[in-house]
Amino acid sequence: MGKIFAVEYVTLDGVFEEPGIWSGPYFDEELVRFQQDNLAECDGLLLGRVTYEGFAKAWPAMEAETGDFGVRMNSIPKWVASTTLTEPTWNASVLDGDVPTAVAALKERDLTLMVAGSATLVETLRANSLIDEYRLMIYPIVAGSGRRLIGDSAAPGQLKLTDATTTGSGVIIARYVPA
C-alpha cells in the first residue's frame, strides 16, 4: 500500500495561504534539506489545480537555479485534482472521476505521493482518511487572517506527533500521523 504525506507551510495561527509573503526570511538550509528530503522520498506529486498551475508556471524556469531539486521537481509525475483542467502539461495527469476514489487507486499502486499546498485537496483527502502523514513547517508568525490549512467546517480528529525539530530560524518542523 502506498503512502500520502502532506507538506505544508503554516503560520502559528494556521494560515497557509501565500507563504511566499511570510516564509522568506525564515527559509534556511535546514528547511532546504527538509524539502529536498521530502521530494526525494516521493514517487510523484498530488496537487490541486491552483497549486499545480502556479508550480507548472514557475518550476520549469527555476531548474537552472535550483539544480537537482528543480530537475526532480520538473521530471516526476504529477496528478492533479481538477474539474476544469483539460490539457495538463509539466508531466501531469488529471485525476479521473471522484478524487478520493482516484487517490485511493494511486495508493493501491504502492506509490508514495507528496501533497504540497492544495488546501481544498488536503481537506478532501483528510475527510476521506487518505493522508498518512502531515509534515508541517510552522512559522513564528501570526498572519491574523487568510485561508487556514484546516478549515472551520472540518470534522474533528486527532493527530499524533511523531517528530518535531526547530530550525535555527525558529521554524518548527512537526510530523503528525492520524491518531
Secondary structure, 3 states (H helix, E strand, C coil): CCEEEEEEEEECCCECCCHHHHCHHHCCHHHHHHHHHHHHHCCEEEEEHHHHHHHHHHHHHHHHHHHHHHHHHHHCCEEEECCCCCCCCCCEEECCCCHHHHHHHHHHCCCEEEEECCHHHHHHHHHCCCCCEEEEEEECCCCCCCCECCCCCCCCCCEEEEEEEECCCCCEEEEEEEC
